[in-house]
Each structure stands twice: as structure tokens, then as C-alpha cells.
Amino acid sequence: MSDLLPLKAAPVVRSAIILLCATVTACAAETPVKAACDPGIYNRGEEKAVLYARTQENGDPVMRYTFVSGWRGVLGDEGAILECASGVLSSAEGVFERVFVKEQDTVFQSGALNLKGRLITPDREVADVRPLVVFVHGSEATPTVGYSYYPYILAAQGVSVFVYDKRGTGQSEGEYNQDFHALAGDAVAAAKEAKRMAGASYDRFGFFGGSQGGWVAPLAAMTVSADFLVVGFGLVLAPLEEDAEQVYDEMRRAGYSDDDIEKAREVTKATGEIVASHFEAGFENLTKMKTKYTDEPWLTEIEGEFTGDILRASDAELRGGGPDDFDDADVPWRHDAMAVLRSLSLPQLWVIAGEDTAAPGALTRQRLATLQQEGLPITTALFPGTDHGMVEFIEAPDGSRHYTHFTEGYFRLITDYMKGDFSPPYGRAEISGAPD
């Protein structure tokens, strides 16, 4: 599952901005920085801001900014809200001053592995209440320490954040994988290290999981005592169901009927059987489904998480292939997310993107509503008109999307919940089951 979609610069909005260092190639077309400004959290009066660096494919650095209101852009671009001159960060409305943030690096153990972590602690003046949260990564195979803007967005609003490199990435040992239980063990070890380092300097403790972290963080919360759990654009589905829901969502957006989708359910069941068996079974049934629906136009159009790849492969390729070609053998394809959530009694906030193409949320919303009816302390916040990562977009006639900004209210919502200070409204969020 991809964890964030690209954003462009947008008009100025009074709010917080965050700046940190990152090195990825996603910004290959961005304009180089015209003057040096140090990464970090800044403010101008009640506005807070941060810069983060990324590297283009040609090796030149660029500096991006993000407002807590959601708008972000690139220093040096035409129409950028912020500019840096002689090391001074400013907007048309004034100069931004750097905010003190304490950053402590550590190496901690998870089983036999040494993992790299960092505790980011905002100055006490940022907020009277300073919760501690462990940031649980998504499915990305890239480092997190110093590469993710999220921890600094939280720190800019008064939250202490412990972030760590996923096993097999950055400075952490081990092999990158998608084993939710192994990753949850790493999150548990991170929580113990975060609490040790923070000592008595925090008021509340919890986990934040984005995207794939929505599967991992609840598993960690089963072991570590926590005051809250926050999940952004995650799923209460098995990974097999995620693929199927993506297929059905694609078909709905393409204008196919409910009858067509019912037919496609047979296909996704067949492709799922092969993947869940790790390419040991299900080949005959898939061949049967491909023959049965060979004249259906949707059969060659659907993609999903893996179904499109499976359908395009020949029987020989599937039988002779396997995890290295189509599948990550470590994924718990039949993971029972509902059972995990039913085992938790701590307050939870689930934030859902209303038009999520990577993690369609209709079934997740239904299941969260069921858990609420069962009496679990779950709050949901649906942001309409947003895609994966809580980003808004403009949709072209051909269905393609131009992504603009993080939806307003999202960053305030998750930090207020962490602080125990839940005070709607939060932008256009549709909230159900608000905490007491």
C-alpha cells in the first residue's frame, strides 16, 4: 500500500509549518533551494512552520515546507508561500523564528536486532500537555529517522515523538519485510525505549500508525499499556480483502454495475487463493475464472493490490514464480483485524480518507461502526474528498487526480486526540463516537 501521494504548492493559510531533512527521489522535478535555511520547526506568532530537505535525481537538494493547515510547497518555486534569504525564513506576512526541539538518537534492541531510533521532544512552552507517541511506519522500504515530516508536525503541536527506522532500512539491522507480528514486536521495543528515554516528561502515551501502521500499531497496543491509539488512513481488513476492495472500487469509479462487481468477486477470490497459499495452490480455479469471464472488458482493466498482476501472468509463470515475482511471503494475508481491535479496551481514533484509492474505506467504516455498537471506545473521523494520506485533489474528466494539499483539520485532529483535548470541528471531518 502506498503511504502518501504527491502534493503541490498552494495559497497561504495561517497555521503551523514543519521543516525536516529527507532524502528521496520523489521530488525530481522540483526547483533547487536559492538560499540556505536549516531544517526544523519555526513559528511566527501563533503560526508554526517546518522545512525538510529532499534530493533530486541529479543530486541537487530541494527544501519543502508543510503547514499544519495542510498546505505545502517548495522553497524557490514560483508562487511559494515561504522564502529563504540569507538564512532567514519568511512569508509575505513576516519572519519565522526557529523553535527549540530536543532530538536524542538511540540504538535499541528488538529480539536479536539493533534498531535506530530518535526521541523528538518539543520545548515545554509549546504546550501545557505533552503526550508521548511512538510513530509506527507504513509499508515504505525507506528510512524513517530524519526522513519523515510527520514526527515534526506532531512535535510542532506539542507532542513528544519516538520514531525509528523500520527493520532492514536506514541504520536498523535485519531484513525489510511485511510481517505484521514481527513489526509489532519492533514497535513494542520502540515503546519501551521511548518510555525509558522520556522518563517522567510525558503525560500520556500512545501509538500512531499510518497506512500499514494501522495493522501494526494495534498489535503492539495489545502488549504495551497505552492511553490511546491513533490510526490514519488504515484498514480493518485482511490484506486479501484490501486487494479485493481496491478492485471493486476501481470498477465502481469506471462505471461498472453491481452485477459486474459480483462477477469480479469470483476472480478476486481466485487470485487471493493463489497469493494466500504463496503460489502453492489455486491455479486451476483461476484458469476457470479467466475462461468464464474472458469476454468481460473489466477482466483486463482491473488492478487491485495484486490481482491485475496475477491475471496478466500465464499459468506457467505463476506456477514457476512465487513471492519474488508477485508476492511478499511475509504478509499475513488473512490477518484478522477485527479480532485484534476487539481485544483492545483503550480509546482509539480512526481517521479515514473518503475517496481513498489505495485503501478503500467503505468496509472499514462498516466494521468500525459495528465495534462502536459493541461498546468499544472508538472515534471515527471521515474526511470527504480526500485520498490516501489525507490529501485533497482535483479530478480530471479521465479520472486522474491532481493532488493539492493535506485536508485542513487533519493534523490538528490527531494531535488534539493525543493530548486528550478533543474539540471539533476539524475542517470537514464527519465525526462519529466522539470521546467523553
C-alpha positions as CSV (number, residue, x, y, z in Angstrom):
1,M,0.0,0.0,0.0
2,S,1.4,3.4,-0.9
3,D,1.5,5.8,2.1
4,L,1.5,9.3,0.6
5,L,0.6,10.9,-2.6
6,P,2.5,13.9,-4.1
7,L,1.4,17.4,-3.2
8,K,1.9,20.8,-4.8
9,A,2.3,24.4,-3.5
10,A,-0.9,26.2,-2.6
11,P,-2.2,29.6,-1.3
12,V,-1.1,30.7,2.1
13,V,-3.2,29.7,5.1
14,R,-2.4,30.8,8.7
15,S,-1.3,27.7,10.5
16,A,1.8,25.6,11.5
17,I,4.5,24.5,9.1
18,I,7.2,21.9,9.5
19,L,10.7,21.5,8.2
20,L,12.9,18.5,8.4
21,C,15.5,16.5,6.4
22,A,14.6,13.7,4.0
23,T,16.4,12.2,1.0
24,V,14.1,10.6,-1.6
25,T,13.8,10.9,-5.3
26,A,10.1,11.7,-5.4
27,C,10.9,15.4,-6.0
28,A,12.9,15.0,-9.1
29,A,11.3,18.0,-10.9
30,E,11.5,20.5,-8.0
31,T,13.4,23.7,-8.0
32,P,16.7,23.9,-6.1
33,V,17.0,26.0,-2.9
34,K,18.1,29.6,-3.5
35,A,19.5,30.1,0.0
36,A,20.3,28.0,3.0
37,C,17.8,27.7,5.8
38,D,18.2,25.0,8.5
39,P,15.6,22.2,8.7
40,G,13.5,22.4,11.8
41,I,10.3,23.7,13.4
42,Y,9.7,27.5,13.1
43,N,6.9,29.9,14.1
44,R,5.6,33.4,13.5
45,G,3.4,34.4,16.4
46,E,0.8,31.5,16.6
47,E,1.9,30.1,13.2
48,K,4.4,27.2,13.4
49,A,6.5,26.1,10.4
50,V,9.0,23.4,9.3
51,L,11.4,22.8,6.4
52,Y,12.5,19.4,5.1
53,A,15.2,18.7,2.5
54,R,14.9,16.2,-0.3
55,T,17.3,15.3,-3.1
56,Q,16.6,15.3,-6.8
57,E,17.7,12.5,-9.1
58,N,20.5,14.8,-10.3
59,G,21.7,15.1,-6.7
60,D,20.6,18.7,-6.1
61,P,18.7,19.3,-2.9
62,V,15.3,21.0,-2.6
63,M,13.6,22.3,0.5
64,R,9.9,21.7,1.1
65,Y,7.5,23.1,3.7
66,T,4.3,22.0,5.2
67,F,1.6,23.9,7.1
68,V,-0.4,22.2,9.8
69,S,-3.4,23.5,8.0
70,G,-2.3,21.2,5.2
71,W,-0.8,23.5,2.5
72,R,2.8,22.8,1.5
73,G,5.2,23.6,-1.3
74,V,8.9,24.0,-2.3
75,L,11.2,26.9,-1.4
76,G,12.3,28.7,-4.6
77,D,9.3,27.7,-6.6
78,E,7.3,30.4,-8.3
79,G,4.3,31.2,-6.0
80,A,5.9,29.6,-2.9
81,I,4.4,30.8,0.3
82,L,7.7,30.8,2.1
83,E,11.1,32.1,1.1
84,C,14.6,31.8,2.5
85,A,17.0,34.7,2.2
86,S,20.4,34.8,4.0
87,G,19.3,32.0,6.2
88,V,16.0,33.8,7.2
89,L,12.7,32.0,6.6
90,S,9.8,34.3,6.0
91,S,6.4,34.8,4.3
92,A,4.8,37.9,2.9
93,E,3.4,38.4,6.4
94,G,6.7,38.3,8.4
95,V,9.7,36.4,9.6
96,F,9.6,32.9,11.1
97,E,11.7,32.2,14.2
98,R,13.2,28.7,14.9
99,V,11.6,26.7,17.7
100,F,13.8,24.6,20.1
101,V,13.3,20.9,19.7
102,K,15.4,18.4,21.6
103,E,16.4,15.4,19.5
104,Q,18.1,12.3,21.1
105,D,19.3,9.4,19.0
106,T,19.5,5.9,20.3
107,V,20.0,2.3,19.3
108,F,17.7,-0.2,20.9
109,Q,17.1,-4.0,20.7
110,S,14.2,-5.8,19.3
111,G,14.9,-9.5,19.7
112,A,18.3,-10.0,18.1
113,L,18.2,-6.8,16.0
114,N,19.6,-3.4,16.8
115,L,17.2,-0.7,15.6
116,K,17.9,3.1,15.2
117,G,15.6,5.4,17.0
118,R,15.1,9.1,17.8
119,L,13.2,10.9,20.5
120,I,11.9,14.3,19.5
121,T,10.9,16.5,22.4
122,P,9.3,19.9,21.9
123,D,10.0,22.7,24.4
124,R,7.6,22.7,27.3
125,E,6.4,26.1,26.2
126,V,4.8,24.6,23.1
127,A,2.0,23.1,25.1
128,D,1.0,22.5,28.7
129,V,0.2,18.9,28.0
130,R,2.9,16.9,26.2
131,P,2.0,13.3,25.3
132,L,4.5,10.8,24.1
133,V,3.7,8.8,20.9
134,V,5.5,6.1,19.1
135,F,5.3,6.7,15.3
136,V,4.6,3.4,13.6
137,H,5.6,3.5,9.9
138,G,3.7,2.4,6.8
139,S,4.8,-0.1,4.2
140,E,7.6,2.0,2.8
141,A,11.0,0.4,2.5
142,T,12.8,3.7,3.2
143,P,14.3,5.0,6.5
144,T,12.1,7.0,8.9
145,V,14.5,8.7,11.2
146,G,15.2,12.1,9.7
147,Y,13.2,11.2,6.6
148,S,9.6,11.7,7.7
149,Y,7.9,15.0,8.2
150,Y,5.1,13.5,10.4
151,P,7.0,13.4,13.7
152,Y,7.9,17.1,13.3
153,I,4.3,18.0,12.5
154,L,3.3,16.4,15.8
155,A,6.2,18.0,17.7
156,A,5.3,21.4,16.4
157,Q,2.0,21.0,18.1
158,G,3.4,19.9,21.5
159,V,3.7,16.1,21.1
160,S,6.9,14.2,22.0
161,V,7.5,11.6,19.3
162,F,9.7,8.5,19.1
163,V,10.5,7.5,15.6
164,Y,12.6,4.6,14.4
165,D,14.0,3.0,11.2
166,K,12.0,0.0,10.1
167,R,14.0,-3.2,10.2
168,G,16.1,-3.5,7.2
169,T,16.1,0.2,6.4
170,G,18.3,3.1,7.3
171,Q,20.5,2.3,10.2
172,S,18.4,-0.6,11.5
173,E,19.5,-4.2,11.3
174,G,17.6,-7.1,9.8
175,E,15.7,-7.6,6.5
176,Y,12.8,-5.4,5.4
177,N,9.6,-7.4,5.5
178,Q,5.8,-7.2,5.8
179,D,5.3,-9.5,8.7
180,F,2.8,-7.5,10.9
181,H,3.7,-9.5,14.0
182,A,7.4,-9.1,13.7
183,L,6.9,-5.4,13.0
184,A,4.6,-5.1,16.0
185,G,7.4,-6.6,18.1
186,D,9.7,-3.8,16.9
187,A,7.0,-1.2,17.8
188,V,6.8,-2.8,21.3
189,A,10.5,-2.5,21.7
190,A,10.4,1.1,20.5
191,A,7.7,1.9,23.1
192,K,9.8,0.6,25.9
193,E,12.8,2.6,24.7
194,A,10.7,5.7,24.2
195,K,9.3,5.5,27.8
196,R,12.8,4.9,29.2
197,M,14.2,7.9,27.4
198,A,11.3,10.2,28.2
199,G,11.3,9.4,31.9
200,A,8.7,11.4,33.7
201,S,8.5,14.1,31.0
202,Y,5.2,13.0,29.4
203,D,1.6,13.0,30.4
204,R,0.0,10.4,28.1
205,F,1.4,7.6,26.0
206,G,0.1,6.1,22.8
207,F,0.8,4.8,19.3
208,F,0.2,6.5,15.9
209,G,0.0,4.2,12.8
210,G,-0.4,5.4,9.3
211,S,-1.5,3.1,6.4
212,Q,0.1,-0.3,7.1
213,G,0.8,1.0,10.6
214,G,-2.9,0.7,11.1
215,W,-2.4,-3.1,11.2
216,V,0.9,-3.0,13.2
217,A,0.1,-0.4,15.9
218,P,-3.0,-2.2,17.2
219,L,-0.9,-5.4,17.6
220,A,1.7,-3.5,19.6
221,A,-1.0,-2.0,21.7
222,M,-2.1,-5.5,22.8
223,T,1.2,-5.8,24.6
224,V,2.2,-2.3,25.8
225,S,-0.1,-0.3,28.1
226,A,-1.2,2.8,26.3
227,D,-3.6,5.7,26.8
228,F,-4.6,6.0,23.2
229,L,-4.2,4.6,19.6
230,V,-4.5,6.8,16.5
231,V,-4.7,5.3,13.0
232,G,-4.6,7.4,9.9
233,F,-5.9,6.0,6.6
234,G,-5.6,2.4,7.8
235,L,-7.9,-0.6,7.2
236,V,-9.9,-3.0,9.4
237,L,-9.5,-5.7,6.7
238,A,-7.3,-8.6,5.9
239,P,-4.7,-7.8,3.2
240,L,-6.5,-10.1,0.9
241,E,-9.6,-8.0,1.4
242,E,-7.6,-4.9,0.7
243,D,-6.8,-6.1,-2.8
244,A,-10.4,-7.1,-3.4
245,E,-11.8,-3.8,-2.2
246,Q,-9.4,-1.9,-4.5
247,V,-10.7,-3.9,-7.4
248,Y,-14.3,-3.2,-6.6
249,D,-13.6,0.5,-6.1
250,E,-11.8,0.7,-9.4
251,M,-14.8,-0.9,-11.1
252,R,-17.3,1.5,-9.5
253,R,-15.3,4.5,-10.5
254,A,-15.1,3.1,-14.0
255,G,-18.9,2.9,-14.2
256,Y,-19.3,-0.9,-13.9
257,S,-22.5,-2.3,-12.4
258,D,-23.1,-4.1,-9.2
259,D,-23.7,-7.3,-11.3
260,D,-20.2,-6.9,-12.8
261,I,-18.7,-6.4,-9.4
262,E,-20.4,-9.6,-8.2
263,K,-18.7,-11.4,-11.0
264,A,-15.4,-9.9,-10.1
265,R,-15.7,-11.2,-6.6
266,E,-15.2,-14.7,-8.0
267,V,-12.0,-13.5,-9.7
268,T,-10.5,-11.8,-6.6
269,K,-11.3,-14.9,-4.6
270,A,-9.3,-17.0,-7.1
271,T,-6.3,-14.6,-7.2
272,G,-6.4,-14.4,-3.4
273,E,-6.3,-18.1,-3.0
274,I,-3.1,-18.3,-5.0
275,V,-1.4,-15.5,-3.1
276,A,-2.5,-16.7,0.3
277,S,-1.1,-20.1,-0.5
278,H,2.2,-18.4,-1.5
279,F,1.8,-19.8,-5.0
280,E,1.2,-23.4,-4.0
281,A,-2.5,-23.8,-4.9
282,G,-5.4,-22.3,-6.7
283,F,-4.1,-22.3,-10.3
284,E,-6.9,-24.5,-11.8
285,N,-9.6,-22.3,-10.3
286,L,-8.0,-19.1,-11.6
287,T,-7.8,-20.6,-15.1
288,K,-11.5,-21.4,-14.8
289,M,-12.4,-17.9,-13.8
290,K,-10.3,-16.4,-16.7
291,T,-12.1,-18.6,-19.2
292,K,-15.5,-17.9,-17.7
293,Y,-15.1,-14.1,-17.9
294,T,-12.8,-13.8,-20.9
295,D,-15.3,-11.6,-22.8
296,E,-15.8,-9.2,-19.9
297,P,-14.0,-5.9,-20.5
298,W,-13.3,-5.3,-16.8
299,L,-11.2,-8.5,-16.6
300,T,-8.3,-6.8,-18.4
301,E,-8.7,-3.4,-16.8
302,I,-8.7,-4.2,-13.0
303,E,-5.5,-3.8,-11.0
304,G,-6.0,-4.0,-7.2
305,E,-3.0,-4.6,-5.0
306,F,-2.0,-7.8,-6.9
307,T,-5.0,-9.1,-8.8
308,G,-4.1,-7.3,-12.1
309,D,-0.5,-8.8,-12.0
310,I,-1.8,-12.3,-11.3
311,L,-4.3,-12.0,-14.2
312,R,-1.7,-10.9,-16.7
313,A,0.7,-13.7,-15.8
314,S,0.5,-17.0,-17.6
315,D,-0.2,-20.3,-15.8
316,A,3.4,-21.3,-16.3
317,E,4.7,-18.0,-14.9
318,L,2.5,-18.4,-11.8
319,R,3.5,-22.0,-11.2
320,G,7.2,-21.2,-11.7
321,G,7.1,-17.9,-9.9
322,G,6.2,-17.1,-6.3
323,P,7.0,-14.5,-3.7
324,D,9.9,-12.9,-5.6
325,D,7.7,-12.2,-8.6
326,F,4.2,-11.4,-7.3
327,D,4.1,-11.7,-3.5
328,D,5.7,-10.9,-0.2
329,A,5.7,-14.2,1.6
330,D,5.8,-12.4,5.0
331,V,2.4,-10.8,4.6
332,P,-0.2,-12.3,6.9
333,W,-2.8,-12.3,4.1
334,R,-5.7,-13.5,6.3
335,H,-4.9,-11.2,9.2
336,D,-8.0,-10.8,11.5
337,A,-8.0,-7.1,12.2
338,M,-11.5,-7.3,13.9
339,A,-10.3,-9.8,16.4
340,V,-7.3,-7.6,17.3
341,L,-9.4,-4.5,17.8
342,R,-11.9,-6.4,19.9
343,S,-9.1,-7.3,22.2
344,L,-8.3,-3.7,22.9
345,S,-10.1,-1.5,25.5
346,L,-8.1,1.7,25.1
347,P,-9.6,4.7,23.3
348,Q,-8.9,4.7,19.5
349,L,-9.2,7.3,16.8
350,W,-9.5,6.1,13.2
351,V,-9.2,8.8,10.5
352,I,-10.5,7.8,7.1
353,A,-10.0,9.3,3.6
354,G,-13.4,9.4,1.9
355,E,-12.1,8.8,-1.6
356,D,-9.1,6.5,-0.8
357,T,-7.9,4.7,-3.9
358,A,-5.1,2.8,-2.2
359,A,-7.1,1.7,0.8
360,P,-10.8,2.0,0.1
361,G,-12.6,2.6,3.4
362,A,-16.2,1.5,2.9
363,L,-15.9,-1.9,4.6
364,T,-13.6,-0.4,7.2
365,R,-16.2,2.2,8.1
366,Q,-18.9,-0.6,8.4
367,R,-16.7,-2.7,10.7
368,L,-15.7,0.3,12.9
369,A,-19.4,1.1,13.3
370,T,-20.0,-2.5,14.4
371,L,-17.3,-2.2,17.0
372,Q,-18.7,1.1,18.2
373,Q,-22.1,-0.6,18.6
374,E,-20.4,-3.3,20.7
375,G,-19.3,-0.6,23.1
376,L,-15.6,-0.2,22.2
377,P,-14.3,3.4,22.8
378,I,-13.7,4.1,19.1
379,T,-14.0,7.5,17.4
380,T,-14.0,7.8,13.6
381,A,-13.4,10.9,11.5
382,L,-14.2,10.7,7.8
383,F,-12.7,13.5,5.6
384,P,-14.8,13.6,2.4
385,G,-13.0,14.3,-0.9
386,T,-9.6,13.0,0.3
387,D,-7.3,10.3,-1.0
388,H,-4.7,8.1,0.8
389,G,-2.5,10.2,3.1
390,M,-5.5,12.5,3.8
391,V,-4.8,14.7,0.7
392,E,-7.4,16.6,-1.3
393,F,-7.4,16.6,-5.1
394,I,-8.9,17.9,-8.3
395,E,-10.2,15.1,-10.5
396,A,-9.9,15.4,-14.3
397,P,-12.5,14.1,-16.7
398,D,-10.4,11.0,-17.4
399,G,-10.5,10.1,-13.7
400,S,-6.8,11.1,-13.0
401,R,-6.2,13.2,-9.9
402,H,-4.1,16.3,-9.3
403,Y,-3.2,16.3,-5.6
404,T,-3.3,19.7,-3.9
405,H,-2.8,19.6,-0.1
406,F,-3.5,17.8,3.2
407,T,-7.0,18.3,4.2
408,E,-7.5,21.1,6.8
409,G,-8.1,20.0,10.3
410,Y,-6.4,16.6,10.0
411,F,-3.1,17.4,11.7
412,R,-5.0,19.3,14.5
413,L,-7.4,16.4,15.0
414,I,-4.8,13.8,15.6
415,T,-2.7,15.9,18.0
416,D,-5.7,17.1,20.0
417,Y,-6.7,13.5,20.4
418,M,-3.3,12.5,21.6
419,K,-3.4,15.3,24.1
420,G,-6.9,14.3,25.4
421,D,-8.3,17.7,24.2
422,F,-10.8,16.7,21.5
423,S,-12.6,19.9,20.3
424,P,-14.4,19.7,17.0
425,P,-14.9,20.9,14.4
426,Y,-11.8,19.8,12.4
427,G,-12.2,21.0,8.9
428,R,-14.8,19.0,7.0
429,A,-14.4,15.9,9.2
430,E,-17.5,13.9,9.8
431,I,-17.1,12.5,13.4
432,S,-18.8,9.6,15.0
433,G,-18.4,8.3,18.5
434,A,-16.6,11.3,19.9
435,P,-14.7,10.6,23.2
436,D,-16.2,11.6,26.5
